[in-house]
Amino acid sequence: MKDKDLLVERVSKKTNVKKEDIFKLANDLQKKDLNNEEDMRSFIQTVAKMTNQTLDRRKIDKLVKIMKNKDVLNDVEKMI
């Protein structure tokens, strides 16, 4: 199995999100500009919906700030 497939498998198991949905999200993400705050918010809301999470405005604002500061890239391995 390829590294990409192993990564998706681990994410799927940890989040209870179907692998197909993860791939769909990744494809949709390629069409978004994550330097654009509106696209960031849309992405965050999509992920929240997929994982059955409820996010209030304050949490979304905090996640946008993290994404703008690129802090999320430093912690990706910890999340998996």
Rosetta blueprint (number, residue, H / E / L):
1 M L
2 K L
3 D H
4 K H
5 D H
6 L H
7 L H
8 V H
9 E H
10 R H
11 V H
12 S H
13 K H
14 K H
15 T H
16 N L
17 V L
18 K L
19 K H
20 E H
21 D H
22 I H
23 F H
24 K H
25 L H
26 A H
27 N H
28 D H
29 L H
30 Q H
31 K L
32 K L
33 D L
34 L L
35 N L
36 N L
37 E H
38 E H
39 D H
40 M H
41 R H
42 S H
43 F H
44 I H
45 Q H
46 T H
47 V H
48 A H
49 K H
50 M H
51 T L
52 N L
53 Q L
54 T L
55 L L
56 D L
57 R H
58 R H
59 K H
60 I H
61 D H
62 K H
63 L H
64 V H
65 K H
66 I H
67 M H
68 K H
69 N L
70 K L
71 D H
72 V H
73 L H
74 N H
75 D L
76 V H
77 E H
78 K H
79 M H
80 I L
